[in-house]
Amino acid sequence: METLVLRLRPLTAFGSPLLGDTLFGQLCWAARHRFGTERLTQLLAGYTAGRPFAVVSDAFPEGVLPRPALPLSLFHEIPGADRKQAKRRHWIPLAALSAPLLDWLGQAQGDAQLLAALHPETDSSWPLSITHPQPHNSLNRLTGTTGRGEFAPYTQMQRWHAPEVALVCRVVFDPERLDAEALTQLFADIGASGFGRDASIGLGKFDVEAIPGAPWPGQDQANACLTLAPCAPQGLAWDADRCFYEVFTRFGRHGDLAVHEGNPFKTPLLLARAGAVLTPRRMPEAPFIGQGLGGDGSLSKVIPETVHQGYAPCIPIHLPLLEVAA
């Protein structure tokens, strides 16, 4: 397996967050449109047996990683900072990887600090990203107006990223099945057509460029993994006493052409958010962990071969012995 680092520059607002499992889903659709269904089937061969053709991370601001999901009490205390201030420091600069893990919180940054560090000339009143409601109307073609029920006006949230802030997506891939150039082109296809909800009305567009020679970050004497995307750690070989994560339920739905197949909704999944600290019994050879989900009809009744990315790219880190209160 090889690694690829992509720089994404948002061009519009987004209706969906740029999470790795959702990006992987659109990557599969992009492969189908560009290469055909047969090629996509070949790429997905062995996906649920530990042989993914690609594992995609969330898109994070350039130069930082998500703060590990360790309890704040385990990090070394920050002089002069209260708990609320510490909780807002959720970005870890790559330079902090040279320091011990428990010192990272002292070097962590909040949104305002990160934006000021990336672009000192940017107006300090502009946040790293902002959400606001966007009104929508559905017209009754018989009356030519809105109305009640399904024709009632409604709003949906959109997220705007700060101007000139680039996002970085890290990908682990199998070069024998899909090379870096083709992978970059598929991401460009996603950016051109739009990512996530409301892409059909102009949301989710971005430019893509590969960052040549970008190193994969990590720490010496690594014994644990920091995840960069939602993953499914259930049932795998972990040291449970040394795993820390935040779970959420993914209420997935089909996109692209599959929305016309009948029922677009998938089976809900319980996943661990990016930033999980997982300690495997044996460190992985390639920088990803987790498992492929589905492929047997369990995720979708409409498209039984549907799979979901339960893998996550990971950063090897050194987790010291910890004393955690029961």
C-alpha positions as CSV (number, residue, x, y, z in Angstrom):
1,M,0.0,0.0,0.0
2,E,1.1,3.6,-0.8
3,T,0.0,7.0,0.5
4,L,-1.3,10.1,-1.3
5,V,-1.9,13.5,0.2
6,L,-4.4,15.7,-1.6
7,R,-5.0,19.4,-1.1
8,L,-8.7,20.4,-1.5
9,R,-9.7,24.1,-2.1
10,P,-13.4,24.7,-1.4
11,L,-15.1,26.7,-4.1
12,T,-18.7,26.7,-2.7
13,A,-20.6,26.0,0.4
14,F,-21.0,22.4,1.5
15,G,-24.2,20.6,2.5
16,S,-22.3,17.6,4.0
17,P,-19.1,17.4,6.1
18,L,-16.1,16.1,4.3
19,L,-15.8,12.8,6.2
20,G,-13.7,9.9,4.9
21,D,-16.4,7.3,4.7
22,T,-18.7,9.6,2.7
23,L,-15.7,10.6,0.4
24,F,-15.0,6.9,-0.2
25,G,-18.6,6.4,-1.3
26,Q,-18.4,9.2,-3.8
27,L,-15.0,7.9,-4.9
28,C,-16.7,4.6,-5.8
29,W,-19.4,6.4,-7.8
30,A,-16.7,8.5,-9.6
31,A,-14.9,5.3,-10.5
32,R,-18.1,3.8,-11.9
33,H,-18.7,6.8,-14.1
34,R,-15.2,7.1,-15.3
35,F,-14.2,3.5,-15.7
36,G,-17.5,1.5,-15.7
37,T,-19.2,-0.9,-13.4
38,E,-16.9,-3.9,-14.2
39,R,-13.8,-1.9,-13.2
40,L,-15.5,-0.8,-9.9
41,T,-16.4,-4.4,-9.2
42,Q,-12.7,-5.4,-9.6
43,L,-11.6,-2.5,-7.4
44,L,-14.0,-3.7,-4.6
45,A,-12.9,-7.3,-4.8
46,G,-11.7,-8.4,-1.3
47,Y,-12.9,-5.1,0.2
48,T,-14.5,-6.8,3.2
49,A,-11.6,-9.2,3.6
50,G,-9.0,-6.7,4.6
51,R,-7.9,-5.7,1.1
52,P,-9.3,-2.2,0.3
53,F,-8.2,-0.5,-2.9
54,A,-8.3,2.8,-1.1
55,V,-8.9,4.2,2.4
56,V,-9.8,7.8,2.6
57,S,-9.4,10.3,5.5
58,D,-11.6,13.2,6.5
59,A,-10.5,16.5,5.1
60,F,-8.7,18.6,7.8
61,P,-7.2,22.1,7.6
62,E,-3.7,21.9,6.1
63,G,-0.9,21.3,8.6
64,V,-3.0,19.9,11.5
65,L,-4.5,16.6,12.8
66,P,-7.5,16.1,15.0
67,R,-6.9,16.1,18.7
68,P,-6.8,12.5,20.1
69,A,-10.0,11.4,21.9
70,L,-8.2,11.0,25.2
71,P,-9.8,12.4,28.3
72,L,-8.5,16.0,28.9
73,S,-7.5,15.0,32.4
74,L,-4.8,12.7,30.9
75,F,-3.0,15.5,29.1
76,H,-0.5,17.6,31.0
77,E,-2.0,20.7,32.4
78,I,-1.8,23.9,30.5
79,P,-0.8,26.8,32.7
80,G,-3.4,29.6,32.8
81,A,-6.0,27.7,30.7
82,D,-9.3,26.6,32.1
83,R,-11.2,23.5,31.0
84,K,-13.4,25.4,28.5
85,Q,-10.4,26.9,26.8
86,A,-8.7,23.5,26.6
87,K,-11.8,21.9,25.0
88,R,-11.7,24.4,22.2
89,R,-8.2,23.3,21.3
90,H,-9.1,20.5,18.9
91,W,-6.3,20.9,16.2
92,I,-2.9,19.4,16.7
93,P,-0.1,21.0,14.5
94,L,2.0,18.4,12.7
95,A,5.1,19.9,14.4
96,A,3.7,18.6,17.8
97,L,4.3,15.0,16.8
98,S,7.9,15.5,17.9
99,A,6.7,16.0,21.4
100,P,5.3,13.4,23.8
101,L,1.6,12.6,23.2
102,L,0.5,14.0,26.6
103,D,2.1,17.4,25.8
104,W,0.0,17.8,22.7
105,L,-2.8,19.7,24.3
106,G,-0.4,22.5,25.3
107,Q,0.5,23.0,21.6
108,A,-3.1,22.4,20.3
109,Q,-5.0,25.2,18.6
110,G,-8.6,26.4,18.4
111,D,-10.2,27.6,15.2
112,A,-9.2,31.2,15.7
113,Q,-5.6,30.3,16.5
114,L,-5.3,28.0,13.5
115,L,-6.8,30.6,11.1
116,A,-4.4,33.3,12.4
117,A,-1.5,30.9,12.0
118,L,-2.4,29.9,8.5
119,H,-3.3,33.3,7.2
120,P,-2.3,36.2,9.5
121,E,-3.7,38.7,7.0
122,T,-7.2,37.2,7.2
123,D,-9.9,39.2,9.0
124,S,-10.0,37.9,12.5
125,S,-13.8,38.2,12.6
126,W,-14.0,35.4,10.0
127,P,-14.2,31.9,11.6
128,L,-12.5,28.8,10.2
129,S,-15.9,27.7,9.0
130,I,-19.4,28.8,9.5
131,T,-22.9,27.3,9.1
132,H,-26.1,29.2,8.2
133,P,-29.6,28.2,7.1
134,Q,-30.5,28.4,3.4
135,P,-34.2,28.7,2.6
136,H,-35.7,26.4,0.0
137,N,-39.1,26.3,-1.7
138,S,-40.9,23.5,-3.4
139,L,-43.5,24.6,-5.9
140,N,-46.8,22.9,-6.5
141,R,-46.9,22.7,-10.3
142,L,-50.7,22.7,-10.3
143,T,-51.0,26.0,-8.3
144,G,-47.6,27.5,-9.1
145,T,-47.1,28.4,-5.4
146,T,-45.8,26.8,-2.2
147,G,-48.2,25.4,0.3
148,R,-48.5,23.0,3.2
149,G,-47.0,19.6,3.7
150,E,-44.4,18.6,1.1
151,F,-44.7,22.0,-0.6
152,A,-44.1,24.0,2.6
153,P,-40.9,26.2,2.6
154,Y,-38.0,24.8,4.5
155,T,-34.4,25.5,5.4
156,Q,-31.2,23.4,5.4
157,M,-27.8,24.2,6.8
158,Q,-24.8,25.0,4.6
159,R,-21.2,25.2,5.7
160,W,-18.8,27.8,4.4
161,H,-15.1,27.5,4.9
162,A,-12.9,30.5,5.5
163,P,-11.5,32.0,2.3
164,E,-8.0,30.7,1.3
165,V,-8.1,27.9,3.8
166,A,-7.1,24.6,2.1
167,L,-8.1,21.2,3.4
168,V,-6.0,18.1,3.2
169,C,-7.2,14.6,2.6
170,R,-4.9,11.6,3.1
171,V,-5.4,8.4,1.2
172,V,-3.9,4.9,1.6
173,F,-4.2,3.0,-1.7
174,D,-3.2,-0.1,-3.6
175,P,-1.1,1.1,-6.6
176,E,-1.5,-2.3,-8.4
177,R,-5.3,-1.6,-8.7
178,L,-5.4,2.2,-8.8
179,D,-2.5,4.5,-9.3
180,A,-2.0,7.9,-7.7
181,E,-2.8,9.8,-11.0
182,A,-6.1,8.0,-11.5
183,L,-7.0,8.5,-7.8
184,T,-6.3,12.2,-8.1
185,Q,-8.5,12.4,-11.2
186,L,-11.4,10.7,-9.4
187,F,-11.2,13.3,-6.6
188,A,-11.1,16.0,-9.3
189,D,-14.3,14.4,-10.7
190,I,-16.0,14.6,-7.3
191,G,-14.9,18.2,-6.9
192,A,-16.2,19.2,-10.3
193,S,-19.6,17.5,-9.9
194,G,-20.0,18.4,-6.2
195,F,-19.8,16.5,-2.9
196,G,-22.6,15.5,-0.6
197,R,-26.0,16.9,-0.1
198,D,-27.4,19.4,-2.6
199,A,-24.5,18.8,-5.1
200,S,-27.1,19.0,-7.8
201,I,-27.8,22.6,-7.0
202,G,-24.1,23.7,-6.9
203,L,-22.9,22.8,-3.4
204,G,-19.8,20.8,-2.5
205,K,-17.4,21.9,-5.3
206,F,-13.7,22.0,-4.8
207,D,-10.3,22.0,-6.7
208,V,-7.8,19.2,-6.1
209,E,-4.1,19.0,-6.3
210,A,-1.7,16.3,-5.2
211,I,1.1,17.2,-2.8
212,P,4.1,15.4,-4.2
213,G,6.5,13.7,-1.8
214,A,4.3,14.6,1.3
215,P,5.6,12.4,4.2
216,W,3.2,10.4,6.3
217,P,3.4,11.7,9.8
218,G,4.1,9.5,12.8
219,Q,6.0,9.1,16.1
220,D,8.9,6.8,17.0
221,Q,8.3,3.7,19.1
222,A,4.7,3.7,18.0
223,N,2.3,1.4,19.9
224,A,-1.1,2.9,19.0
225,C,-3.0,4.5,16.2
226,L,-4.7,7.9,15.8
227,T,-7.5,7.5,13.2
228,L,-8.2,10.1,10.5
229,A,-11.7,9.0,9.5
230,P,-14.7,7.3,11.0
231,C,-14.0,3.6,11.5
232,A,-15.6,0.4,12.7
233,P,-13.3,-1.2,15.4
234,Q,-15.9,-3.7,16.6
235,G,-14.8,-7.3,16.9
236,L,-11.1,-6.7,16.1
237,A,-8.0,-7.4,18.2
238,W,-7.5,-4.4,20.4
239,D,-6.1,-3.8,23.9
240,A,-9.5,-2.5,25.2
241,D,-8.0,-0.7,28.2
242,R,-5.9,1.5,25.9
243,C,-8.6,2.5,23.4
244,F,-10.3,5.9,23.5
245,Y,-13.0,7.0,21.0
246,E,-16.3,8.8,20.5
247,V,-19.0,6.9,18.8
248,F,-21.8,8.2,16.5
249,T,-24.5,6.6,14.4
250,R,-24.2,6.9,10.6
251,F,-27.6,7.1,9.0
252,G,-26.3,6.5,5.5
253,R,-28.2,6.8,2.3
254,H,-27.4,6.0,-1.3
255,G,-26.3,8.9,-3.6
256,D,-25.9,9.5,-7.3
257,L,-28.0,7.2,-9.6
258,A,-29.0,4.9,-6.6
259,V,-31.4,7.5,-5.3
260,H,-33.8,6.4,-8.1
261,E,-33.6,2.7,-7.2
262,G,-36.5,2.8,-4.7
263,N,-35.4,3.1,-1.0
264,P,-32.3,5.3,-0.7
265,F,-31.7,4.6,3.0
266,K,-29.0,2.2,4.3
267,T,-28.8,0.3,7.5
268,P,-27.6,2.5,10.4
269,L,-24.0,1.9,11.5
270,L,-22.2,2.6,14.8
271,L,-18.8,4.1,14.1
272,A,-16.0,5.7,16.0
273,R,-15.2,9.3,15.0
274,A,-11.9,10.5,13.6
275,G,-9.4,11.2,16.4
276,A,-9.9,7.8,18.0
277,V,-6.9,6.3,19.8
278,L,-6.8,2.6,19.2
279,T,-4.2,0.2,20.5
280,P,-3.9,-3.0,18.4
281,R,-2.4,-6.2,19.6
282,R,-0.1,-5.8,16.6
283,M,0.7,-2.6,14.8
284,P,-0.5,-2.7,11.2
285,E,1.9,-3.0,8.3
286,A,0.1,-0.3,6.2
287,P,-1.2,2.9,7.8
288,F,-4.8,2.0,8.1
289,I,-7.0,0.0,10.5
290,G,-10.6,-1.1,10.8
291,Q,-12.7,-3.3,8.5
292,G,-14.8,-3.2,5.4
293,L,-18.6,-3.4,6.1
294,G,-21.4,-4.8,4.0
295,G,-21.1,-6.6,0.7
296,D,-23.6,-9.2,1.8
297,G,-26.9,-7.4,1.6
298,S,-26.8,-6.2,5.2
299,L,-26.4,-2.5,4.4
300,S,-28.8,-2.1,1.5
301,K,-31.8,-4.1,0.2
302,V,-31.8,-2.1,-3.0
303,I,-28.1,-2.7,-3.9
304,P,-27.1,-5.8,-1.9
305,E,-23.4,-5.5,-2.9
306,T,-23.1,-2.1,-1.2
307,V,-20.1,-1.7,1.1
308,H,-19.2,1.0,3.6
309,Q,-15.7,2.2,4.6
310,G,-15.2,1.0,8.1
311,Y,-11.4,1.4,7.6
312,A,-9.6,4.6,8.5
313,P,-6.1,5.9,7.6
314,C,-4.1,6.2,10.9
315,I,-1.1,7.9,12.3
316,P,1.3,5.7,14.4
317,I,1.7,7.3,17.8
318,H,3.4,6.4,21.1
319,L,0.8,6.0,23.9
320,P,2.4,5.9,27.3
321,L,1.2,3.8,30.2
322,L,-1.9,5.6,31.6
323,E,-3.7,5.6,34.9
324,V,-7.4,6.0,34.1
325,A,-10.0,6.3,36.9
326,A,-12.6,3.5,36.8
